[in-house]
Amino acid sequence: MLIKILRRMLSMCPDAWYIFIRSIQLTAFILLCSFTLLLDCGGDIVHKHRIYMTAICLFETGAALLL
């Protein structure tokens, strides 16, 4: 099953590869931003609730982008 998926991925056209690679890079950048915001919160969710919610939204956006 895995070999079949890998063969289909390797036969993608260059435009599809470009979109795939760029979406992986964008997702990695969004997750890095989310992690940085969570580090900025420092566990103080009460006083930095807006930053915490922004980090959670960025985290969820990364997963939705790959779908």
Backbone as JSON, one array per atom type, in Angstrom:
{
  "sequence": "MLIKILRRMLSMCPDAWYIFIRSIQLTAFILLCSFTLLLDCGGDIVHKHRIYMTAICLFETGAALLL",
  "N": [[0.82, -1.19, 0.0], [1.9, 1.25, 0.84], [3.98, 1.52, -1.0], [2.55, 1.85, -3.34], [1.37, 4.34, -2.92], [3.68, 5.94, -2.75], [4.67, 5.64, -5.38], [2.66, 6.93, -6.83], [2.95, 9.52, -5.83], [5.51, 10.16, -6.73], [5.09, 10.35, -9.41], [3.9, 12.76, -9.89], [3.18, 15.86, -11.55], [5.42, 18.65, -12.27], [4.27, 21.12, -11.43], [2.43, 20.31, -9.5], [4.18, 19.22, -7.62], [5.5, 21.57, -6.86], [3.43, 23.01, -5.59], [2.89, 21.21, -3.51], [5.37, 21.12, -2.08], [5.65, 23.83, -1.34], [3.37, 24.14, 0.27], [4.03, 22.46, 2.39], [6.28, 23.84, 3.37], [5.07, 26.28, 4.11], [3.32, 25.38, 6.09], [5.18, 24.45, 8.0], [6.38, 26.87, 8.69], [4.18, 28.25, 9.8], [3.64, 26.59, 12.0], [6.01, 26.98, 13.41], [5.75, 29.69, 14.08], [3.49, 29.51, 15.7], [4.5, 27.94, 17.8], [6.44, 29.69, 18.77], [4.83, 31.79, 19.71], [3.49, 30.41, 21.75], [5.62, 29.9, 23.45], [6.14, 32.52, 24.18], [3.93, 33.07, 25.68], [4.4, 31.63, 28.01], [3.03, 29.96, 29.77], [1.21, 31.5, 31.1], [-1.79, 31.78, 30.77], [-4.02, 33.18, 31.52], [-3.46, 35.98, 31.66], [-2.41, 36.42, 29.17], [-4.25, 35.7, 27.2], [-5.17, 36.29, 24.59], [-2.87, 36.04, 22.99], [-2.36, 33.34, 23.4], [-4.68, 32.17, 22.25], [-4.33, 32.98, 19.6], [-2.03, 31.53, 18.96], [-3.04, 28.92, 19.14], [-4.95, 28.97, 17.1], [-3.25, 29.35, 14.87], [-1.89, 26.93, 15.0], [-3.94, 25.11, 14.39], [-4.55, 25.98, 11.84], [-2.34, 25.23, 10.33], [-2.63, 22.44, 10.12], [-5.04, 22.34, 8.75], [-4.35, 23.48, 6.35], [-2.86, 21.54, 5.05], [-4.75, 19.71, 4.42]],
  "CA": [[0.0, 0.0, 0.0], [2.79, 2.41, 0.93], [4.71, 1.62, -2.25], [1.62, 2.39, -4.33], [1.25, 5.78, -2.63], [4.94, 6.57, -3.14], [4.74, 5.7, -6.84], [1.76, 8.0, -7.31], [3.54, 10.81, -5.47], [6.67, 10.42, -7.57], [4.67, 10.62, -10.79], [3.21, 14.04, -9.97], [3.78, 16.83, -12.46], [6.23, 19.65, -11.55], [3.42, 22.12, -10.76], [1.88, 19.68, -8.28], [5.28, 19.16, -6.66], [5.72, 22.93, -6.37], [2.36, 23.3, -4.63], [3.08, 20.33, -2.36], [6.54, 21.56, -1.3], [5.35, 25.14, -0.75], [2.41, 23.98, 1.37], [4.79, 21.9, 3.52], [7.08, 24.93, 3.93], [4.18, 27.23, 4.78], [2.85, 24.74, 7.32], [6.28, 24.46, 8.95], [6.54, 28.25, 9.18], [3.04, 28.55, 10.67], [3.85, 25.86, 13.26], [7.09, 27.66, 14.12], [5.16, 30.91, 14.66], [2.62, 29.08, 16.79], [5.36, 27.53, 18.91], [7.05, 30.9, 19.33], [3.81, 32.48, 20.52], [3.26, 29.64, 22.97], [6.76, 30.17, 24.34], [5.97, 33.88, 24.68], [2.9, 33.01, 26.74], [5.06, 31.17, 29.22], [2.09, 29.28, 30.65], [0.32, 32.48, 31.71], [-2.92, 31.84, 29.83], [-5.03, 34.13, 32.01], [-3.11, 37.35, 31.3], [-2.05, 36.48, 27.76], [-5.24, 34.84, 26.55], [-5.24, 36.59, 23.16], [-1.69, 35.43, 22.36], [-2.57, 31.89, 23.45], [-5.69, 31.79, 21.26], [-3.7, 33.16, 18.29], [-1.14, 30.38, 18.76], [-3.87, 27.74, 18.9], [-5.52, 29.12, 15.75], [-2.18, 29.07, 13.91], [-1.62, 25.49, 15.05], [-5.01, 24.44, 13.67], [-4.47, 26.38, 10.44], [-1.32, 24.41, 9.7], [-3.21, 21.14, 9.78], [-6.09, 22.53, 7.73], [-3.71, 23.8, 5.08], [-2.41, 20.31, 4.4], [-5.89, 18.94, 3.92]],
  "C": [[0.86, 1.26, 0.0], [3.56, 2.61, -0.37], [3.82, 2.21, -3.34], [1.46, 3.91, -4.15], [2.52, 6.52, -3.06], [5.09, 6.66, -4.65], [3.85, 6.79, -7.4], [2.32, 9.38, -6.99], [4.69, 11.15, -6.4], [6.29, 10.72, -9.02], [3.88, 11.93, -10.93], [3.94, 14.98, -10.94], [4.54, 17.9, -11.65], [5.39, 20.72, -10.84], [2.82, 21.57, -9.47], [2.96, 19.56, -7.21], [5.55, 20.53, -6.05], [4.69, 23.29, -5.3], [2.54, 22.48, -3.36], [4.23, 20.81, -1.47], [6.27, 22.9, -0.62], [4.34, 25.03, 0.39], [3.08, 23.36, 2.6], [5.63, 23.0, 4.18], [6.22, 25.94, 4.67], [3.65, 26.66, 6.09], [3.94, 24.74, 8.38], [6.49, 25.85, 9.54], [5.4, 28.63, 10.14], [3.19, 27.85, 12.01], [4.98, 26.48, 14.07], [6.57, 28.94, 14.79], [4.27, 30.56, 15.84], [3.44, 28.69, 18.02], [6.02, 28.73, 19.58], [6.06, 31.68, 20.18], [3.51, 31.74, 21.81], [4.41, 29.81, 23.96], [6.65, 31.56, 24.95], [4.94, 33.92, 25.79], [3.51, 32.57, 28.06], [4.13, 30.5, 30.21], [1.11, 30.21, 31.33], [-0.86, 32.73, 30.78], [-3.93, 32.91, 30.25], [-4.71, 35.55, 31.52], [-2.76, 37.51, 29.82], [-2.98, 35.59, 26.94], [-5.28, 35.06, 25.04], [-4.05, 35.97, 22.41], [-1.86, 33.92, 22.32], [-3.58, 31.45, 22.4], [-5.15, 31.97, 19.83], [-2.79, 31.98, 17.98], [-1.94, 29.12, 18.45], [-4.49, 27.81, 17.51], [-4.47, 28.87, 14.67], [-1.86, 27.59, 13.85], [-2.68, 24.72, 14.25], [-4.98, 24.78, 12.18], [-3.43, 25.56, 9.68], [-1.84, 23.06, 9.27], [-4.27, 21.28, 8.69], [-5.49, 22.84, 6.38], [-3.29, 22.55, 4.32], [-3.57, 19.46, 3.91], [-6.25, 19.41, 2.54]]
}
